[in-house]
Amino acid sequence: MMFTIIFPVLNERLRLENGVTRTVEYLQSIAFEDYEIIIVDNGSEDETPQIAEKLCKKYDKVKYERINVRGVGAAFRRGVEVSHGDVVGYMDIDLSTNIRHLGEAIHLFETQPEIQYVNGSRFARESDTRGRKSQGLLILLKLFLRMKSTDAICGFTFVRRETALSLIEGCSRDNGWFYMIEFLLRAEKRGVKILDYPVEWQEDYNTTVKVFKTICNYLVQIARLFNEFYIKKHI
């Protein structure tokens, strides 16, 4: 079973090499060879492209894609589109989610064919989270969009490729972080077998995410989906 690991990146010159190198070394340590790593650069203006090209030369399983649209959603869609794995997914390049969970996800997909989607969760009862643990977004998602999962944007998501392609076809073309939330919500609505997976997670305080802008977008997108899921269908 082949795995595709997508790293969406934007101006990540300080973290890109370490994130990719640690991932490759971890996969080597567990003797897993059937994988590819796709770095999807969504508009970097620093040395990210040069570092990515160097990593591609160093590791034959690492590939680099450049898109001209910013946003994790756009990067994830492109990564799935060019992937070759039976399972595709993304991780944050800072590896805030403990890298050992990658090996656990591989084992789960190999041994439990009924599982279609592994959703990393910082808020599951067994999770070990260090850093900010605000549940404001989670409350809104459960209140207005009836989300069942305990987290939506942990930065650790893996899905069987055919399921991912089907979900992408039914999702909006939002380019930002909210796309991954919509992706999960639509999977829930379709009855996809989702494993809400507790993780060990350590916040990286050097994040490049623009918090205020991101929150504003979340509110707009929640309203859009609420209208689609619960208003339009009753008209």
C-alpha positions in Angstrom: 0.0 0.0 0.0 1.5 3.3 -1.1 1.2 6.5 1.0 1.3 10.0 -0.3 2.3 12.6 2.3 1.5 16.2 1.3 3.3 19.2 3.0 1.5 22.4 2.1 4.1 25.2 2.5 4.2 29.0 2.3 7.5 30.8 3.1 8.8 27.9 5.2 12.5 28.3 4.7 13.1 27.9 8.4 11.2 24.6 8.8 11.0 22.9 5.4 14.3 21.0 5.5 13.9 19.8 9.0 10.3 18.7 8.5 11.0 16.7 5.4 14.3 15.2 6.7 12.7 14.1 9.9 9.8 12.5 8.0 12.1 10.6 5.6 14.3 9.4 8.5 11.3 8.3 10.5 10.0 6.2 7.6 13.4 4.7 7.1 13.5 3.8 10.8 10.3 1.8 10.6 11.4 0.3 7.3 8.5 1.7 5.3 9.5 2.4 1.7 6.3 2.6 -0.3 5.7 6.3 0.0 6.1 9.7 -1.7 6.3 13.1 -0.2 4.9 16.0 -2.1 5.9 19.6 -1.1 3.1 21.9 -2.4 4.3 25.5 -2.4 1.4 27.9 -2.5 3.2 31.1 -3.3 6.3 31.3 -1.3 8.4 34.5 -1.7 11.4 33.3 0.3 14.0 30.6 -0.3 11.4 27.8 0.1 11.6 26.8 -3.7 15.4 26.5 -3.6 15.3 24.4 -0.4 12.6 22.2 -1.9 14.6 21.6 -5.0 17.6 20.6 -2.9 15.5 18.1 -1.0 14.2 16.6 -4.3 17.8 16.0 -5.4 18.7 14.5 -2.0 15.7 12.2 -1.7 14.2 10.4 -4.7 10.8 10.0 -3.0 10.4 13.8 -2.5 8.6 15.9 -5.2 7.9 19.6 -5.5 4.8 21.3 -6.8 4.4 25.1 -7.2 0.9 26.6 -7.5 0.1 30.3 -7.9 -2.8 30.3 -5.4 -2.3 30.7 -1.7 -4.0 28.5 0.9 -3.8 25.1 2.5 -7.0 24.1 0.7 -5.6 24.8 -2.7 -2.3 23.1 -1.8 -4.1 20.0 -0.5 -6.3 19.7 -3.7 -3.2 19.9 -5.9 -1.4 17.4 -3.8 -4.2 14.9 -4.1 -4.5 15.5 -7.8 -0.8 14.7 -8.5 -0.6 11.9 -5.9 0.0 8.2 -6.7 -0.7 6.8 -3.2 -3.5 4.4 -2.2 -3.8 6.7 0.8 -3.2 10.5 0.7 -2.9 13.0 3.5 -1.3 16.0 4.8 0.8 17.0 7.8 2.0 20.4 9.0 5.6 21.0 8.1 6.4 21.9 11.7 5.4 18.4 12.7 3.4 19.7 15.6 1.7 16.3 15.6 4.2 13.6 16.8 5.7 11.9 13.8 5.1 8.5 15.3 1.4 8.9 14.5 2.4 8.6 10.8 3.5 5.0 11.4 0.3 4.3 13.4 -1.8 5.6 10.5 0.1 3.4 8.0 -0.6 0.4 10.2 -4.3 1.3 10.6 -4.9 1.6 6.9 -3.0 -1.6 6.2 -4.8 -3.7 8.8 -8.3 -2.2 8.9 -9.8 -1.9 5.3 -13.1 -0.5 6.7 -11.3 2.7 7.8 -11.5 5.4 5.1 -10.3 8.5 6.9 -8.0 9.1 9.9 -8.6 12.4 11.5 -6.0 13.6 14.0 -7.6 15.1 17.1 -6.1 17.4 19.7 -9.3 17.3 21.7 -10.0 13.6 22.0 -9.9 12.3 25.6 -6.6 10.4 25.2 -4.8 13.3 23.3 -1.8 15.0 24.8 -1.8 18.6 23.8 0.7 21.3 24.7 0.0 24.8 23.7 -3.2 26.7 22.9 -6.3 24.6 23.2 -9.1 26.9 22.3 -12.3 25.1 21.6 -14.2 28.2 20.3 -14.2 27.0 16.7 -15.1 23.5 17.7 -18.1 24.7 19.6 -19.3 26.7 16.6 -18.9 23.7 14.3 -20.8 21.4 16.6 -23.5 24.0 17.3 -24.2 25.2 13.7 -22.9 22.4 11.5 -23.4 19.4 13.9 -19.8 18.1 13.5 -19.3 14.7 15.1 -15.5 14.7 15.2 -13.6 16.1 18.1 -11.2 18.2 16.0 -11.2 19.6 12.5 -7.8 21.2 11.8 -5.2 19.3 13.8 -2.9 19.2 10.8 -2.8 15.4 10.5 -5.3 13.9 8.0 -5.1 10.8 5.9 -7.8 9.4 3.5 -8.0 6.6 1.0 -7.3 8.3 -2.3 -10.6 7.4 -4.1 -12.5 8.7 -1.1 -10.5 11.9 -1.1 -11.1 12.5 -4.9 -14.8 12.0 -4.4 -14.9 14.4 -1.4 -13.0 17.0 -3.4 -15.5 16.8 -6.2 -18.3 17.6 -3.8 -16.5 20.4 -1.9 -16.3 24.1 -2.6 -13.2 25.7 -4.1 -12.3 27.6 -1.0 -8.5 27.8 -0.8 -7.9 28.5 2.9 -7.8 26.4 6.1 -11.6 26.1 6.2 -11.4 23.8 3.2 -10.1 21.0 5.4 -13.0 21.6 7.8 -15.5 21.4 4.9 -13.7 18.3 3.6 -14.3 16.6 7.0 -17.9 17.7 7.4 -18.8 16.4 4.0 -17.2 13.1 4.8 -19.3 12.9 7.9 -22.5 13.7 6.0 -21.7 11.0 3.4 -21.2 8.4 6.1 -17.5 7.9 5.4 -15.9 5.6 8.1 -13.8 8.2 10.0 -11.4 7.3 12.8 -11.2 10.3 15.2 -7.6 9.7 16.3 -6.1 11.1 19.5 -2.6 12.5 19.0 0.3 14.0 20.9 0.5 17.6 19.7 2.9 20.4 20.5 2.1 23.9 19.2 4.7 25.8 17.2 4.5 29.4 18.3 6.3 30.5 15.1 3.3 29.8 13.0 2.8 31.8 9.8 -1.0 31.7 10.1 -2.7 35.1 10.1 -5.1 34.4 13.0 -7.5 37.4 12.7 -8.0 37.0 8.9 -8.4 33.2 9.4 -11.1 33.6 12.0 -13.1 36.0 9.8 -12.9 33.6 7.0 -14.1 30.7 9.3 -17.2 32.7 10.3 -18.1 33.4 6.6 -17.6 29.8 5.6 -19.6 28.5 8.6 -22.5 30.7 7.5 -22.2 29.4 3.9 -22.3 25.8 4.9 -25.1 26.3 7.4 -27.1 27.9 4.6 -26.4 24.9 2.3 -26.9 22.1 4.8 -29.9 23.4 6.8 -31.6 26.3 5.0 -31.7 25.7 1.3 -32.8 22.1 1.6 -35.9 23.2 3.5 -36.8 25.8 0.9 
